[in-house]
Every structure is written in structure tokens, then in C-alpha cells.
């Protein structure tokens, strides 16, 4: 393969350029319409799932265009001289999460250097293993420093809810009225209980597995519920609830069991925290009805899983390559090259990647990468619990919904790789940075840093 093909200088490059121009114009329009400069860039981050995943080369893909552009636009607006990234470290769960991200970046760089056979391959592996964590770290830092935070939260929540509704409507149309080329659907596999029952599973516009669309819709549906709970005007509250309902229906038709399970638990918790027992009863009743009378229940009750085999394969690879793994994005290639060692497991055949964010990081970038991924998820979980437990003031519904969405992200990361897949990693970090890092819950586990005044007098943050 030539260097030009590696870099992606074909029809995709003009599409990426056109996308960037349209996105920049749209962001500018949104900012002017709302009268707030950062609004357009925040909307671009939220719109990441709308762009299909098409490789560009060097570890980049078409769905990276929006977050990269948003990062550049938002970075130009943040008053860096007046603010510092200390906001990321005000409570130790978030400090742990961002330390983990740093470890993942270091492990990715080491793995790329060890396994690359050429300059182009090194740049490609470096883009996957180091570039992705670097992008996510820059995203989180820039979003956290965007003020005022109440406005950031409102814009981010509304943008994510609208994007989720758009994805849901597109998915429902694709499911009910098959589109050309079965766009928006992943065909039911022959070894699945869904084969012959449904045309396929909703995958939306991402071009990726419905498992990833599942976590996207679960998160945006929760934020739609949060907006409805915070909305004082009944008409708008009902509108956000209706949007949430559409997203939940589409979520059910992704047939993603982890997303469905975590969403149901999170939705019930959110409604109970806001003392909405009637909505809890209605929600549970609808879930039971849909589950018992559709293919959703069939998949839950009869579908077998190969996760244990996939995890066994990933652990075996990590044990065999503990220092630098096998290279970012190369687990499947290595497993295919030695099927007797990595594909045939005592728990069945392992024909896919690890389907676990920690184990995949360990298999591809070594033990250091696995440790980094673990710290990220632990930090997300503890910080989200603190926000869920302690935030009681303005935007309580949005904050609780975001905390529960982050916990859903952590939970599903145990059954899918969400930390290095472009669209899901951007979604997870965007939610954390927009709503949770500098929420009032930071006071629970605040780190204290000495700061010198004039003379020798100190004071803490």
C-alpha cells in the first residue's frame, strides 16, 4: 500500500474538507443564534455520532473531523491566561481519571514505537495509541475551562439530546422502511436468535456496531429526561420526555443488552431521585410489555454470549506481551496469525476483539495501558457517584442524568471497548467534562494545592 493510500488522499479527503467547511459554518451560525461564542463548538462535539466512521489514515477517521474542528474553535475562545487546567484536579477522582489517560497515552506511544516497521506505520499506530488519548485530554481540558458552566451545561445537554433524537428517528426509519443499502442497520447474523425475526439492529449513522449506538442513545435519552425534569414550562418538559421516548424505542431496537440494562436502572434511579413514582411505574410497565412481546426479550433470554472467550483471548495476549502489547488496533491481526494460541479458548472460539476497554488496552498496549484504562473508569465512576449524591441545586436533573450516563458508560466499557473507539470516547469525555468535573461534588474529595501569596503566606484552593 502506498503512502498516499495510507494517508487517505482519495475521495474521502475532499469529503472531510467539505464536512469541515459545513461544520465550521454551522458552528458559527449556532454561536450567533444563541449569542454565545462557545455554543457552536460544543454543538460540534455533540454532533460527532452523526458522521460515519470512514478511515482516513494515520489513525484518523472521518468521525474525527468534528471533534478536531470543535477543539480548535473552542480552544481559540478559552481565556487560557486567566484560567488554568487546575480545574481538572480539584477532586481526586478526576485527578485519577486524567492520570489514567496519561498512562494510556504513554503506553500507546511505547507500543507504537516497539511495533512499527516503517515511518508510516509508526505514525498510524501513534495516532491510535497516543493521538486518541491526547485528543480526549485536550477535549476535556478545553470544555472544562469553558465558562459560565451553567450555560455550557444547558447547551451541551440540549445538543446531545437533539443529536440523540435525530439518530433515533433515522434509526427507526431505517428499521421500519429499509433504506438503500440497508443504511442505518446491521443485518442480523445467522448465529443470532434475531436472524429471521428482524431485518437487523439499528446502527444509526455511525457505520459501527449497534453496541456503540446503544450507549449513545442510552446517554442522550437520560440527558433528555434530565432536561425534562429541570424544565419549568410543562409544554417543553413534555417535549423533552417525548424525545427521550423516541430514543428509548430506538435503543430497544439496537438490541444491545448492556445498554438497555444500564439505561433501565439509571432511568429508574433518576426518576426516584426526583420523586416521580408514577413515571417509574409507567417506565417499568412499558419495559416489561416491550420485552415480553418483542424480539428484545428473545435476545435477552435466549442469546448466548462469547464475552468470556474474548476476555480469555485478550488476557492471553497481554500475558504474552506484557510490556508493549501487540500494537494499537492490532489484536485481531495477531489473533488471526496464531489461532491455536489466541482464538481457540477453553470457553469457546474468540473471533473478535476483547469487548472490554481494560483488557483490550492491555492486549494492545501492555499492562501500563490496562492500568491507565482502569484508572480512567474508576475515576469516572467515583466522580459520577459524588455528583449524583451531592448536587442538589441548579440543573439537578441534568447533572444527575449526566452522572448516570457516565456510570452507564463505565458499565458498558466492561462489555465493549468504549475508550478508544472515536465516537464513544468523545461522547464519554464530553459528558464528563461538560457536566461533572467542575460540578459542586468536587467539594467532597477536594485536593488541596498550596499557593504562595506575597511573602511566605500560603492559602489553599
C-alpha positions in Angstrom: 0.0 0.0 0.0 1.4 3.4 -1.0 1.9 6.3 1.4 -0.9 8.2 -0.3 -3.3 5.4 0.2 -2.2 5.1 3.9 -2.8 8.8 4.4 -6.2 8.6 2.7 -5.7 11.0 -0.2 -8.6 9.7 -2.2 -12.3 10.6 -2.3 -12.5 10.7 1.4 -10.2 13.7 1.7 -12.4 16.0 -0.2 -15.4 14.8 1.8 -13.5 15.5 5.0 -12.7 19.0 3.8 -16.3 19.7 2.8 -17.5 18.4 6.1 -15.1 20.7 8.0 -16.3 23.7 6.0 -20.0 22.9 6.5 -19.4 22.2 10.2 -17.5 25.5 10.7 -20.3 27.5 9.1 -22.9 25.6 11.2 -21.0 26.2 14.4 -20.7 29.9 13.6 -24.4 30.2 12.9 -25.3 28.4 16.2 -23.0 30.7 18.2 -24.5 33.8 16.6 -28.0 32.5 17.0 -27.5 31.8 20.7 -25.4 34.8 21.4 -22.6 32.8 23.0 -19.3 32.1 21.2 -18.6 28.6 22.6 -22.1 27.2 21.7 -21.2 26.2 18.1 -18.1 24.3 19.1 -19.9 22.5 21.9 -22.6 21.5 19.4 -19.9 20.1 17.1 -18.6 17.8 19.9 -22.2 16.6 20.5 -22.7 16.0 16.8 -19.8 13.6 16.5 -22.1 10.5 16.2 -23.8 11.9 13.1 -20.6 11.4 11.0 -19.9 7.8 9.7 -16.7 6.1 10.6 -14.6 6.0 7.4 -10.8 5.6 7.8 -8.7 8.5 6.6 -5.3 7.1 7.5 -2.7 7.7 10.2 -5.1 6.5 12.9 -7.7 9.2 11.9 -11.2 8.7 10.5 -14.0 10.9 9.1 -15.7 11.0 12.5 -12.7 12.7 14.0 -13.2 15.8 11.8 -15.9 17.4 14.0 -14.2 16.9 17.4 -10.9 18.2 16.0 -12.6 21.2 14.5 -14.5 21.8 17.7 -11.3 21.6 19.7 -9.6 24.2 17.5 -12.6 26.6 17.7 -13.2 26.2 21.4 -9.5 26.5 22.2 -9.4 29.8 20.5 -12.2 31.1 22.7 -10.9 29.9 26.1 -9.1 32.6 28.0 -6.0 30.5 28.8 -4.2 33.3 30.5 -6.9 33.7 33.0 -7.7 30.1 33.7 -5.6 27.0 34.2 -6.3 23.3 33.9 -6.2 23.0 37.7 -10.0 22.6 37.5 -9.3 19.0 36.3 -7.6 18.2 39.6 -9.9 19.8 42.1 -11.1 16.4 43.3 -9.1 13.2 43.4 -11.4 11.0 41.3 -10.9 13.3 38.3 -7.2 13.5 39.0 -7.1 9.7 38.9 -9.1 9.6 35.7 -6.8 12.1 33.9 -3.7 10.3 35.3 -5.1 7.2 33.8 -5.5 8.9 30.4 -1.8 10.0 30.6 -0.8 6.4 31.2 -2.8 5.2 28.2 -1.1 7.8 26.1 2.4 6.8 27.3 1.6 3.1 26.8 0.3 3.8 23.3 3.4 5.7 22.3 5.6 2.9 23.7 3.7 0.2 21.8 3.7 2.2 18.6 7.5 2.6 18.8 8.1 -1.0 19.6 5.9 -2.5 16.9 6.2 -0.1 13.9 8.2 -1.3 10.9 8.1 1.9 9.0 7.6 5.6 9.5 4.0 5.5 8.1 3.1 2.6 10.3 4.6 4.3 13.3 2.5 7.4 12.7 -0.6 5.2 12.2 0.0 3.3 15.5 0.9 6.5 17.3 -2.3 8.1 16.1 -4.3 5.3 17.6 -2.4 4.7 20.8 -1.2 8.2 21.6 -3.2 10.6 19.5 -6.6 9.4 20.7 -5.8 9.9 24.5 -4.2 13.3 23.6 -7.3 14.4 21.8 -9.5 13.3 24.6 -7.3 15.1 27.2 -7.4 18.3 25.2 -11.1 18.0 24.7 -11.8 17.6 28.4 -9.4 20.4 29.5 -10.9 22.9 27.0 -14.5 22.0 27.7 -14.0 22.3 31.5 -12.4 25.7 31.1 -15.4 27.0 29.1 -17.5 29.3 31.3 -20.1 30.0 32.6 -20.6 26.4 33.4 -24.4 26.7 33.7 -24.6 27.8 30.1 -22.2 25.2 29.0 -24.3 22.5 30.7 -27.5 23.7 29.1 -26.0 24.0 25.6 -24.3 20.6 25.8 -27.3 18.8 27.2 -29.7 20.3 24.6 -27.2 19.5 21.8 -26.7 15.9 22.9 -30.5 15.4 23.3 -31.2 16.7 19.9 -28.5 14.6 18.3 -29.8 11.6 20.1 -33.3 12.3 18.8 -32.0 12.7 15.2 -30.1 9.4 15.5 -33.2 7.7 16.9 -35.5 9.0 14.2 -33.0 7.9 11.5 -32.7 4.5 13.0 -36.4 4.0 13.3 -36.9 4.9 9.6 -34.1 2.5 8.7 -35.8 -0.2 10.7 -39.3 0.3 9.5 -38.7 1.3 5.9 -35.4 -0.3 4.8 -33.2 2.3 3.2 -31.0 1.8 0.2 -28.1 -0.5 1.0 -29.7 -1.2 4.4 -28.3 2.1 5.7 -28.6 2.6 9.4 -28.9 -1.1 10.1 -26.6 -4.0 10.9 -28.0 -7.2 9.4 -29.0 -9.9 11.9 -26.3 -12.5 12.0 -27.1 -16.1 11.2 -25.8 -17.4 14.5 -28.1 -14.9 16.4 -31.6 -15.5 17.7 -32.6 -12.4 15.9 -32.0 -14.0 12.5 -35.3 -14.3 10.7 -37.1 -12.3 13.4 -35.9 -8.8 12.4 -34.2 -7.2 9.4 -31.4 -6.0 11.6 -30.2 -3.9 14.5 -30.2 -0.1 14.5 -26.7 1.2 14.0 -27.6 4.8 13.1 -25.3 7.0 11.0 -22.1 5.8 12.6 -21.4 2.8 10.4 -20.2 1.0 13.5 -21.7 -1.8 15.7 -25.1 -1.3 17.2 -23.5 -1.8 20.6 -21.9 1.7 20.2 -25.2 3.2 19.1 -26.7 1.7 22.2 -24.5 3.6 24.6 -25.0 6.8 22.6 -28.8 6.5 22.8 -28.8 5.5 26.4 -26.8 8.6 27.3 -28.8 11.0 25.2 -32.1 9.6 26.4 -31.0 10.1 30.0 -30.0 13.7 29.3 -33.3 14.3 27.6 -35.0 13.1 30.8 -32.8 15.4 32.8 -33.8 18.4 30.7 -37.5 17.5 31.1 -37.1 17.3 34.9 -35.4 20.7 35.1 -37.8 22.4 32.7 -40.3 24.6 34.4 -42.5 25.0 31.4 -44.8 22.0 31.1 -45.0 22.0 27.3 -41.2 22.0 26.9 -40.9 19.3 29.6 -43.3 17.1 27.7 -41.4 17.7 24.5 -38.1 16.6 26.1 -39.9 13.5 27.5 -41.2 12.7 24.1 -37.7 13.0 22.6 -36.5 10.6 25.4 -39.2 8.2 24.5 -38.2 8.1 20.8 -34.6 7.5 21.8 -35.6 4.7 24.2 -37.6 3.0 21.4 -34.6 3.2 19.1 -32.3 2.0 21.9 -34.5 -1.1 22.3 -34.1 -1.8 18.5 -30.4 -1.8 18.8 -30.9 -5.0 20.8 -27.8 -4.0 22.8 -28.3 -5.8 26.1 -25.8 -3.9 28.2 -27.1 -0.5 27.1 -30.7 -1.5 27.7 -30.0 -2.9 31.2 -27.9 0.0 32.4 -30.4 2.5 31.0 -33.3 1.0 32.7 -31.5 1.0 36.1 -30.3 4.6 35.5 -33.8 5.8 34.4 -35.4 4.4 37.5 -32.8 5.9 39.8 -33.1 9.3 38.1 -36.9 9.3 38.5 -36.8 8.1 42.1 -34.3 10.8 43.0 -36.7 13.4 41.6 -39.7 11.8 43.3 -41.6 10.7 40.2 -43.0 7.4 41.2 -45.8 7.5 38.6 -43.2 7.8 35.8 -41.2 4.9 37.4 -44.3 2.7 37.2 -45.1 3.7 33.7 -41.5 3.2 32.6 -41.2 -0.3 34.2 -44.6 -1.3 32.8 -43.6 -0.3 29.2 -40.3 -2.1 29.5 -41.9 -5.3 30.7 -44.5 -5.0 27.9 -42.0 -4.4 25.1 -39.6 -7.0 26.5 -42.2 -9.8 26.7 -43.9 -9.1 23.4 -40.9 -8.4 21.1 -37.6 -9.7 19.9 -35.9 -7.6 22.6 -37.0 -10.1 25.2 -36.0 -13.0 23.0 -32.4 -11.7 22.7 -32.2 -11.1 26.4 -33.4 -14.6 27.3 -32.1 -16.8 24.5 -29.0 -15.2 23.0 -25.7 -16.6 24.2 -22.5 -14.5 24.6 -18.9 -15.1 23.7 -17.5 -12.5 26.1 -15.7 -15.0 28.3 -13.9 -16.4 25.3 -13.0 -12.9 24.1 -11.7 -11.9 27.5 -9.7 -15.1 27.8 -8.0 -14.4 24.5 -7.2 -10.8 25.5 -5.7 -11.9 28.8 -3.6 -14.5 27.0 -2.2 -11.8 24.6 -1.5 -9.5 27.5 0.4 -12.2 29.4 2.4 -13.0 26.3 3.2 -9.3 25.5 3.1 -7.5 28.9 5.4 -4.6 28.2 4.1 -3.1 24.9 1.2 -5.3 23.9 0.8 -6.2 20.2 0.3 -2.7 18.9 -2.8 -0.3 19.0 -5.6 -1.7 16.8 -3.7 -5.0 16.1 -5.3 -7.5 18.4 -7.4 -9.1 15.7 -4.4 -9.4 13.3 -2.3 -11.1 15.9 -5.1 -13.5 17.0 -5.7 -14.4 13.3 -2.0 -15.1 12.9 -1.9 -17.6 15.7 -5.5 -19.0 16.1 -4.4 -22.0 18.1 -3.0 -19.8 20.8 -5.4 -16.9 20.8 -8.7 -17.9 19.1 -9.3 -21.4 20.4 -10.0 -21.0 24.1 -11.5 -23.4 26.7 -14.6 -21.2 26.8 -15.2 -21.2 23.0 -13.8 -19.5 19.9 -12.7 -15.9 20.2 -13.4 -14.3 16.8 -13.5 -10.6 17.7 -11.5 -8.2 19.9 -11.6 -8.1 23.7 -15.0 -6.3 24.1 -13.6 -4.9 27.3 -11.9 -1.5 27.5 -9.4 -2.5 30.1 -8.5 -5.9 28.6 -8.2 -4.5 25.1 -5.9 -1.8 26.3 -3.8 -4.4 28.0 -3.7 -6.7 24.9 -2.7 -3.9 22.5 -0.6 -1.6 24.7 0.5 -3.7 27.6 0.0 -3.7 31.3 0.6 0.0 31.6 -2.3 0.6 29.1 -4.6 -1.7 31.1 -3.7 0.2 34.3 -4.4 3.5 32.6 -7.8 2.4 31.3 -8.7 1.0 34.8 -7.9 4.4 36.4 -9.9 6.3 33.9 -13.0 4.2 34.5 -12.5 4.2 38.3 -12.2 8.0 38.3 -15.3 8.4 36.1 -17.3 6.1 38.4 -16.3 7.7 41.7 -16.6 11.3 40.3 -20.1 10.5 38.9 -21.2 8.9 42.2 -20.1 12.1 44.1 -22.1 14.3 41.6 -25.1 12.0 41.8 -25.1 12.1 45.6 -24.4 15.7 46.3 -25.6 18.0 43.6 -28.9 19.4 44.7 -29.1 22.9 43.2 -29.4 24.4 39.8 -29.6 21.9 36.9 -30.0 19.0 39.3 -31.8 16.9 36.7 -29.2 17.4 34.1 -26.3 16.8 36.5 -27.9 13.6 37.8 -28.7 12.4 34.3 -25.1 13.1 33.2 -23.7 11.2 36.2 -25.9 8.2 35.5 -24.9 8.4 31.8 -21.2 8.3 32.8 -21.9 5.3 35.0 -23.6 3.6 32.1 -20.5 4.3 30.0 -18.3 2.8 32.7 -20.5 -0.3 33.0 -20.7 -0.9 29.3 -17.0 -0.5 29.0 -16.7 -3.9 30.6 -18.5 -5.5 27.7 -17.4 -3.2 24.8 -14.4 -1.1 24.1 -15.7 2.5 24.5 -12.4 4.2 25.5 -10.6 4.1 22.1 -13.5 4.0 19.6 -13.7 7.5 18.3 -17.4 8.3 18.6 -17.9 6.7 22.0 -14.7 8.0 23.6 -15.6 11.6 22.5 -19.1 11.1 23.9 -17.9 9.8 27.2 -15.3 12.5 27.8 -17.6 15.3 26.5 -20.3 14.3 29.1 -17.8 14.1 31.9 -16.1 17.4 31.1 -19.3 19.3 30.3 -21.2 18.3 33.4 -19.2 16.5 36.1 -15.6 17.6 36.5 -16.3 21.0 38.0 -19.7 20.2 39.5 -20.4 21.1 43.1 -19.5 17.5 44.0 -15.8 18.4 43.7 -16.0 19.7 47.3 -16.5 16.1 48.5 -13.0 14.9 47.6 -11.1 18.1 47.0 -7.3 18.0 46.6 -5.6 20.9 48.3 -2.7 22.6 46.5 -0.5 25.2 48.2 -0.5 28.6 46.5 2.0 31.3 47.5 0.9 34.7 48.4 3.3 37.6 48.9 5.9 36.6 51.4 5.6 33.1 52.9 1.9 33.1 53.5 0.0 30.2 51.8 -3.6 29.6 51.0 -5.4 26.6 49.5 -7.8 26.5 46.6 
